[in-house]
Amino acid sequence: MEFTVNRSDLVRELSLSQGVVEKKTTIPILSNVLIEASGDGLQLTATDLELAIECSCPAEVKTAGAGTLPAKRLLDYARLLPDAPIHFRFTESHWANLTCGRARTKIAGMSRESFPEVPGRPPALAEIPAAVLVKLINRTAFAVSVEESRFALNGAQLLLAPERLTMVATDGHRLALCEETGDFGAAAAHKALIPKKAMMELLKLLHDDDPEAKVEFSADENHLFFGAGRRLLVSRKLTGNFPDYERVLPAEHPNRVALSREEFRAAVERVAQFSDERSHAIRIGFSPGEVKLHASLSDTGSTEETLPAVYDGPEVQVGFNAQYIMDFLRAVGEGEEVLFLFRDSNSAGELRPAEGDGLSYRYIVMPMRI
Amino acid sequence: MEWPRTIFHVDMDAFFVSVEELYNPSLHGKPVVVGGRPDQRGVVAAASYAARKFGVHSAMPLRAAYRLCPQAVFLEGHPRWYREYSRRVYRILTRFAPAVEMASIDEAYLDLTGAGRLYGAPLRAAHDLHQAIKEETGLNCSIGVATSRMVAKVCSGQAKPNGILWVLPGCEARFLAPLDVRKIPGVGQVTAERLRELGVRKVGDLARLDEGLLRERFGKWGLALAGKARGEDAGAWFDGEIGAAEPPKSVSHEHTFDEDVAEAQALEATLVKLTEMVARRLRGHGLYARTLQIKLRYSDFSTITRAKTLPCATHVDAEMVPAVLELFRAHWKRKPVRLLGVYAQSLTPSEGQLSLLEHDKVERWQRALDAVDKLRDRFGESSVTLAAGLRGGFRERAHENPAGLPGKHGSGKDSGES
């Protein structure tokens, strides 16, 4: 195999797959990136057996072929090279000879035969605007459980219906649900659990895409495929049953209050400085015309802040994990106001953006007993 | 006459054995050992004075007790009777003093500071209390009276059996000086050994020792030792006020099998039962646990402990059991087990974060358990159990720290064994 590729193209595409390159060397081949040259381009593939990322970039291919090189070493080195074409020539013994400017370099590779096979991509089930997918992920990924023993909660559920697309995540304490209505070309309903890591890697792949870009979604029995232009992410499906979340969505809240998103966020962040390090417990008191935030640490101090608010319901005091509130306020986007809906100190509360950006977004959070 | 700080330590004489005698007077005067059959595993919970003459003492293995005194009557014991009599004694104590703390099922501290106007002389008060307990329960006790808890405890020990001893204020150090250092609560074999290396055998030797040296050798505990040698309440829970100590930092239950068990189902049933008992204690204390730990001791005495943090703090059996079984299944090496233990840690007085997905279920359990606990209060611990725990049903063995002692705090632990 012999080809010439632009340094900046190679560095850009290689860095996209670094997240799935195995850092430990238990299976050495997984530290390598598979490089395949054919026609007028390169295809770069990395996998940790849970996730695989395929990227491609244009190249001048002299002899088609395939080989693998240590992904991190190649990227770290290529970053330091001058912005000029890099010439690659692979030998029979899996070494790569690189030439770039005045640098002559040899890197030891491994045979492509030992590189795991990436599953073949089935026909697309739907076409989702990249911008929509990014929003769905950004507004739900933080609520995915990090507890390994609850594996069905270690990802978000993607629900594809003919007229809408829903992503929902929960860690058992709070639940984030984001939904976009529209026709995404889905012929039938489809349900899948996406691991959190796949969500985060997908965000990177979609990062520098143009706003009009589309993602082709497909699935086989065990895998999910997200194709974005010349890039592809393949993820193993999470197994297990996602909880029946509709059961815990409050049908109605007797009380609601509108708050300035930025004022509320800043106040929660300040008050949380005096909450317990582990529980992050703060108290939110709703009374006519105002919302009071309070936190205290017995041997450190205490704080209270009052926010003016349009509210004429009963006086209610509810304990919440400040971190959970902050997660929502960071993810909700740029709207001026957020709505806080609640019943009492014993029932789930709900946060929503006051004015949507087309997407429906609900965040259900269970209170704390302090 | 106004009293200075006045602490009574009331210690029931051979409590378990004496209660057994109330139900079976023929035991009177005989060597009696409570704890189990002589061929069983486990330890002596109590021995009658007649058995003690043969060298039998509590915490000794039952088999060792049998070798020393084969003619003794060995009894499994009746924890329910002991709890009942402990409650009766407690009721009498609370008539005498506003601040009563049960240190275990058969001993209590009373703070009678400033009660002179009511009782006259301390010795008179102690005598009245001693009489009342004898008349109303038929049990003997010994009472130590002093200006500190520590000296009061040593006093009651010296007064045994069936005696009262009052150390005059100011005479504490002189009273303690001729006693062996091991009479000081908290000084066990190890500390005594290390003190002997310094030439210290009697409390008096200890009192003469330089505090700096003690601190150097024993750290903070050394300073506490120095204080104790002078008759002060120093170190650990002796620092606290009666009835005002800290809530426990952990709650636990252990079970030693009579014969090693290698059958998964039987082990799991025992764990369920132990978890139920721990959960019950947590509810009794009004505490919630964030971390659960199991202890496994194999036949060869190799012991492992493994812990798990729960997503939400709880004291509901149904929430705790799956976590305990998960730990067991992940770590049991399929070898015969001698002892199992369940520990609840990271205790908080409030539930903290509520569960979104399980909230309704937990609430229902909570209401059911409130009812169950009331039944257990009336009809005994084994009146209601989880189905999975039935197979693990073992007789609760007699021990000194059962659940729900009135006014019992302070050791930072609430542990039981069975």
Boltz contact constraints between the chains, C-beta under 6 A:
constraints:
  - contact:
      token1: [A, 172]
      token2: [B, 311]
      max_distance: 6.0
  - contact:
      token1: [A, 172]
      token2: [B, 355]
      max_distance: 6.0
  - contact:
      token1: [A, 172]
      token2: [B, 357]
      max_distance: 6.0
  - contact:
      token1: [A, 173]
      token2: [B, 353]
      max_distance: 6.0
  - contact:
      token1: [A, 173]
      token2: [B, 356]
      max_distance: 6.0
  - contact:
      token1: [A, 243]
      token2: [B, 357]
      max_distance: 6.0
  - contact:
      token1: [A, 248]
      token2: [B, 356]
      max_distance: 6.0
  - contact:
      token1: [A, 279]
      token2: [B, 352]
      max_distance: 6.0
  - contact:
      token1: [A, 321]
      token2: [B, 353]
      max_distance: 6.0
  - contact:
      token1: [A, 366]
      token2: [B, 354]
      max_distance: 6.0
  - contact:
      token1: [A, 366]
      token2: [B, 356]
      max_distance: 6.0
  - contact:
      token1: [A, 367]
      token2: [B, 354]
      max_distance: 6.0
  - contact:
      token1: [A, 368]
      token2: [B, 352]
      max_distance: 6.0
  - contact:
      token1: [A, 368]
      token2: [B, 353]
      max_distance: 6.0
  - contact:
      token1: [A, 369]
      token2: [B, 350]
      max_distance: 6.0
  - contact:
      token1: [A, 369]
      token2: [B, 351]
      max_distance: 6.0
  - contact:
      token1: [A, 370]
      token2: [B, 350]
      max_distance: 6.0
